[in-house]
């Protein structure tokens, strides 16, 4: 990956925001009349989370959690740890975890178990991207923006070695 370059645009900004709006409307309908705590998984989810939030019409609070499973390489270490925890009390609250990508499913399997232990009223996951071809767990998100092939995805929050997160579109790395 010494001479990595940015590939084609898989999803542009308009497509991403349109999809975020659709899913936010679906989520708002489900939680109508109730409160929701949206938890973003740092760092990758920040851009997708901000798009979703704009279109949620229920009473919404936000929080963050940081679970890391990748070092600075293109493959998962398989080891997950919470390096920054949520601030809010989740007991008997509706919780929506917002993720950038579900790959093997290791991170969210671990995270959901930890969050479930706090006895929320409900616990769901909205991911911008799903890469089912890489799944090694039974994890399935409740809301999925787009399904992607087994490429090294970058942009709109996703990085390679902390770079490319700021691209306003979803792309991939190519040699
Ligand atoms: C990425 C991504 C997911 C996870 C997906 O996080 O944001 O949390 O990997 O992989 P998995 O399904 O195989 O567990 P990363 O640890 O790279 O942190 P980041 O969000 O800060 O980039």
Boltz pocket constraint, residues with backbone or C-beta under 6 A from the ligand:
constraints:
  - pocket:
      binder: B
      contacts: [[A, 41], [A, 42], [A, 43], [A, 44], [A, 45], [A, 67], [A, 68], [A, 69], [A, 70], [A, 71], [A, 76], [A, 99], [A, 100], [A, 101], [A, 102], [A, 103], [A, 104], [A, 105], [A, 106], [A, 107], [A, 108], [A, 157], [A, 158], [A, 159]]
      max_distance: 6.0
